[in-house]
Amino acid sequence: NSIRRLSALCLRRSKMQQRHQSSRRPAVPLGSRILTDPSKVFEHNMWDHMQWSQEEEENAKERVAENSFVKVQWEDQDKYEREASKYWNEFYKTHKNNFFKDRNWLFLEFPEILPEKRRGELKTEERSSEHTKINSTNSFSHKNGMFEGGEKYWKKNDGDGSASVQGNVYNKTQAKSLTDNPQGKNCGEELGGLESFPGGDATYRILEVGCGAGNSVFPILKVLCNTPGTFLYCCDFASGAVELVKSHSSYNSAWCSAFVHDVCDDALPYPFPDEILDVILLVFVLSTIHPDRMQRVVNRLAKLLKPGGMLLFRDYGRYDTAQLRFKKGHCLSENFYVRGDGTRVYFFTKDEVWNMFNLAGLTEVQNLVDRRLQVNRKKKVKMQRVWIQSKFQKPL
């Protein structure tokens, strides 16, 4: 009898872990905090590698069907498309660089941003820095929650209580050793004269598309200052965002070139030739573009990569809490919505992402659905977060 009871107990625990812990991929990438005891759900702000039950999946589908039943009028849809840059300019005019957190987690999930030698150096630095503190947290969790100041804004503008935009959680302690740089903003002054185009003398070049106020730019620049031969391009079609980047105290034209660019306009030239980029960073950007135009954007970006170059992607996933919280009348088309401030967002599936990049001639290196459970411990609220994180490479 005791053996039977022990076997039954082990079976129950196994089923519980299968429900709350993903067995489809290891704890890294995408965090390592696994919820195995549902009674402890409010002990942390975020749990990684969540698996949904069939009931949760069906409930999410029903909510999307409900909030997408009434579509935005065609005249308004056309206005949101034509005036997209205006809405984002107004956003940055209102919030400047105070809304988003710096994406110091980039080097943890996307080490390919940097040359291979520098990646090894960063790993060494990481191992030698406050190792126990790093292991007690995870790369996307933060004791003060995800958005610090952003939640009220999106509740107001979505009309749905959504607390998500460019949805990531950051851990300053874990990333600090990766981004501290005693040389500061003047570290590039020793570089030589101008080339035929910005960054022409570099041997390793990075482009961030949709740089916003620089929340990826400046963590990257802090590391590039210690990496000779590297150069960062960054663009946004909101001129106000580019001005925020250029006016930042850490901006240095010796290491970085920020420019206004609409990636949907194929006729617009880039300030550098094709096939020179080692990395393209596409983080919470493609979702802002009309679905009918996404493939052309990806095709054009693929041409900028040199053979062997990498495109790094992270964006909203299908049935993320942000999608479920939209009210009726905000849906533009299937899985494509407009917020109250006129900015738009699309929610991807992993297969959609694979198809787009595959059609552009890129090869999958990584393509993951990142499911997490975000909780508000004070209000005892649970939110299912879904993101897609991918890496695609241009064949040699």
N, C-alpha and C positions, 0 to 999 in steps of 0.2 A: 504493500500500500504506500509506503513512504517513497518507494522508487517511482510509482505512478504519479504521486503528487509532485515530486521533483521534476519529472518529465513534463507534466502539464504546466508547471511554473515556467520552465525553460521555453516551452512552446509559446506561451502568452508573451513572454518578454521578446522572443524572436519576432512575433507578429507586430508588436508595438514598435520595435526598432525599424522594421520594414516600412511601417507607415510614416515614421517621422525621420528616417535617415535614408538618404539616397545611396543605393548600391551600384549606381551606373557610372560613377566616376569617383576618383579619390578626393580627399578633403581639400587638396590643393590641385588646381586653382579654385578660386571662388570661395575661400574661407574654410574654416574647420570647426565651427561651433555647431554641433549637432544636437537636436532636441530628441532625447530618448525617453524622457519622462514628462508627459504633458502637464503634470501638476506644477512643474517648474518653469512654465512658459514665460512668466513675468519676471524671471530673475535677470534677463538680459533684454536689450533693445532689439536684437536681431538674431535669428537662427538661420543657418545655412543649409543648402541641399535638401529643401523640403520636397516631399512627394504629396501630390494631391490625391484625395480619394475620388472615386467616380462621382460621388454626390457633390463634392466641391466643384468638380469640373462642369457638371451639368448646371449647377447653380450659376456659375460664371457665364456660361453660354446663354442662359435665360436672361440674365441681367443685361448682357450686350444686345441681345435681340430686342429687349424692351427699350433701351436707351437709344438704339439706332433706328427705331421704327419711324420716327419723324425726322426727316432730313431738312437741313438748312436750305432755304430758298436759293434757286440757281443764281439770281442776281447778287445775292450776298456771297455765295461761293466764289463767283467771279471777282468780286471786290477783294476778298481775302487773298486770292491768288495774285491779282495785279498789285496789291498794296502790301504784300508780305513784308518787304523791307521796312515799310513805314511802321508797321506794328512792332517789329523787333527794335527799331530805332527808339520808339517811344518807351519800350521796356527798359532799354539801357539808359535812356535819359532819366527815367524814374529811379532806377535801382543802382545805376553806375556799376561799380565793382564790389558792391556790398552784399549781393544776393547769394552767389554761389560760393562754395568752399573750393580752395585749391585742391586739385586732383593729385595729391601726393601718392595715392595708391597706384598710379599708372605704372610705376616701375616694378611693382609687385605682380600685377596681372599681365603687363605688356613689357617685359624686359627687352623685347626686340626693338623698342624705341631707340636703344643705344647700340653703338658698335659692340661686337662680341667681346673684345678685350675689356671694355668699360663695364660690361655686364658682370664679368668675373670679379672685377674690383668692387663693384657694389655688393655682390654676395659676401665678399670678405668683410666689408665694412658692416654689413647687416649682422653677420655672425658675431662681430666684436662689440656690438652695441646692445646694451640692456636686454640681453637675450630672454631673460625670464619674463620681462614685461611684454615683450613681443609675443611670446608664446601664450600669454594669458589673455590676449585679445585676438581680433581678426581684422583683416585688412580693410573691411568695409564697415566695421562697427565703431560707434562713438558714444561715449557716456551721455552726451547731451542730445542724442538722437540724430536723425538724418539731415534735417534741413535748417535748423537754427535760424528762425526769422522768415523762412520761406513758406511755412505751412499756412499761416494766416492769409498770405497773398494768394495762394492757389485755391484756398477755400473760397475766397472772394471771387476770383476770376473764373473758376470752373463752375461755380454755383453748385458744387457737389461735395465739398469737403476734401477734395483730393490734396494730398501733401506731397505731390511729386512733380518735379521738373528736372531734367537731366539727372535722373534719380540715382544717386550714389550715397554711400555712407563712408565717412573718412576716419582714419585713425592717425592722429598727428604723431603719436609716440612712435608707432611702427615705421612711419615713413621719414621721420626726422633725420635719421642717420643717412638716408639716401639723398637728401636735398640740402643739408647744411653746406655752405660754401663760404669760407672765410675771405675769398678774393673779391666777392661782391660784384657789383655791376660793371666795374672797370676792368674786369679780367680780360676783355678782348681788345684792349687798346694797343697791344703789341702786334696785332695782325697787320699784314702788309696792305698795299694799295688796292684800289678798286679793280674788279675784273669786268668782263663784258656784261655780266649780269650779277645781281646780288648772290653771294655764296658761290661764285664761279670757281674759286680756288679751293673749295671744300672737297673732301673725299667721302663724306657721309652726310646725306641731306634728308631732312624730315619736313613733311608738310602736315600741318593741322588744318583741316577744313572745318569752318564754323568755330573760330577761336573764341568768340564771345569776348568777355572782359579779360581773358588771359588766364583762366583758372587751370589750364593745362600748360600754357606757354611758360609761365614763370617757374613752376617746379622743374620743367624740362631745362630751361635756361640755366638754372642753378647748377645742374649737373654738366651741361655742355661747356660751361666755363672751365671745367676741369678736363675737357675732352678735346684736344686740338684736332683740327680738320673737320669739325662738325658744323652744321648750319641748320637753322630752323626757319622755315617759312610758315606763315600763318595768315589765314584769310577769313573774312566774314562779309556777307553782303549788307550788313548793317554798318554804315559808316561810323555811327556812334560807338559801336563796339571796338572798331579798329582804332579810333582815336583814344579810347580808354587804354588800350594796350600800348600805344605809342607814347602816351603821357605818363605811363607807370615809371617809377624810379628805377626799376630793374631792367627796363627795355634798353637794349644796346644793339644798334644797327650793325655792329661788327659780327654779331652772332645770330642776328634775327632780322627778318624782313616781314613786316605786317602790311597787308594791302587789302583793299576792298575788292571783292570778286563775287559774282553771282555764278555758282557752279551750274545752274540750269541754263545758262547762256553759252551755247557751244561756240559762238563766234568770238567770245572774249578770250584773248590770249593770256596765258600765264606769264609772269615775269622771268621765266626760265624755260629751257627747251624740254621736250618730251624725253622720257626714259633716263632721267637723272636722279630720281628719288629713290632712296633706300626704304623709306617708311612713309606711309600715309596714315594719319590718325583721323578716324571718323567716329566720333563719340557723341551720341545724342544730337546728331545733325540730320541724318537721312530721314528721320521720322518727321521733320518739319517740312519736308518737300512733298508736293503732290505725288501720289503713287504712280500716276501716269508718266512722270518725268524721272523717276528714280533710276530706271535702267540706263538711260542715256547719261545720267550723272556718273554712275558707276563705270560705264564704258569709258568715259572721258578720263576719269581718274586713273583707271588701269593703264592708260597710255603714258601716264606720267612716271610710272614705276619703271625702274631698270630691271632687267631680267634677274630674278632672285629677290626682288623687292617685296616688301610685306605691307598689306593693308590690314590695319587693326580696327576692329569695329565693336562698338557696344551701344545698345539702344533698347527702347521699350519692347517688352514681349507681350504677346497676346494674353488677355485677361489679367493684366496687371491691375492692381487696385485703382490706379489712375484712370484706367479705361472703365472699370465697373462703376465708378462714382460719377461719371458724366450723367447729366440729366437729359431728358428728351429735348430735342431741338438744337443740340450741339453737334450732331453727327453730319458730316459732309458727304461721306460715302463709306463703304464697308471698312470698318476698323480705322477710320480717319475722322478726327474731331477738331473742332475749334474751341479754344478757351475763351473766356469772357473778355480777354484783352486783345483778341484777334489773332494770336499766335496759334499754330496748328500742331497736331501730333498724330502720328500713325503708330500702330501696335503690330509688331512683326511676329511671324512664326519662324522657327529655325529653317524650315524648308524654303520659305520665301527668300531668306537671306542667302541660303546656299544657291538657289536658282539664279539670283541676280549676279552674284560674283562669279559663278560658273559660266554664265553666258558672256561675261566680260573677259573670259579666258584665264581666270585665276583658279588656283588649286587650293582646296581646303587643307588647313593645318589644324585649326580648331574651330568648332561650331557647337556651342553649348547653350542650353536653356538654364539660366540662373534663377532658380526659385528660392525665395527666402520668405521667412515670416518676420515681419516688423511688428513690434508691439509698442503700445503706449502704456507704460507701467502705471502711470498715475491714473489714467482713465480706464485702464483694463480693456484696451481696444486692440484687436489683432487685425493685421493687414497683410494680405498675400501679395508679395512683390514678385514680378517676373521681368527679367531682362534677357536679352540675347547677347552673348559675347563670342566674338569670332576672330579668326586670323586666317587670311587668305594670301597666297604667294603667287607672284608672277613666275611662270616656268622659265628655267634657264635656257 
